[in-house]
Amino acid sequence: MGADNYYKDGGWNVYCDFCGRKRKNSDVEKTWNGFYACKHHKEKRNPQDFQVSATDNQTVPFSRPNNVPSPGPATTYTLYGWGNEQN
């Protein structure tokens, strides 16, 4: 018989996700990333995971709408008086 093949009221056998040994459910704990591990395999979460960075505002100071017509060749000709000649 294995080490954890005994009756415990309200208990069941669980395998450790790190070492693979059979334990009772009271001897394993759920880790922060969802694994079930022996109490001596459990790691604390890295404090860098909880760091919050400053927000980076990337908006521009002003902008123009996209529907403004750009000056094309016809506008350039009429602006300087070209193309208005009457034949």
N, C-alpha and C positions, 0 to 999 in steps of 0.2 A: 504494500500500500504506500501511496505517496504521502508526503508530509501534510498535505491539506485535504486528504480524503477522510475527513471525520465529520460528524454531524454537529452543526451549530444552529441553534434555533433562529430562524429568520435569515440565515446566511446561505450563500452559494459560492461556487468556485468561479474565479475570474483569472484570466491570464494577463500578466503584466505586458504592456505593449513594448517595453524596452528590453527586458531580459527574457521574457517568455515563460517565466516560472508561474506555476499555479498558486494562487493565493485565495484567501477568503475575501468577500466583498468589503469587509471592514478593514482589511489591510491594504487596500488600494485607494488612490485618490484620483480624481479627474484633474488633469493639468489644464493650463490656460489655453492650450491649442487643441483640446478635445481628446487627448489620449488618456488611458487608464494606466497608472503606473504605481509601482511599489512606493511606499513612503520615502524610501531612501533614494529613489530615482526622480522624485518630483523636483522640478526646477522652478525658481522664481522667475517671473517675467522680467525682461530687461527694462530698466527705467527709461531707456531711450525710446521705447515704444509709446510712451505717454507724453513726449515732448510735443508742444504745439508751436508751430512756427508763426512768425508775424505775417500778416496778410500783405501781399504785394499788389498795390493798386496800379494796374496797367492801362487805365483809361487815358485817353488823350485830352488835352485841355480844351480843344474845340474841334469840330468836324463840320464838313459840308455834306448836304444831302446828295445822293447819287443821281437825282433827276435834273440837275442843272445841265443845260445843253453846253457841250464843249464848243469852242469856236472852231468851225471847220473852214474849208477853203472859201465857201460862199460868203461867210461872215467876214473873213479877212479881206476879200475883194471889196465888199461894200463898205467896210470900215475905212479903207484908204481911198475910196472913190473909184476903184477900178471896177469894171464890169457894169457901170451905170451909163455908159455911152449909148446914145440913141443913134441908130443908123438911119 
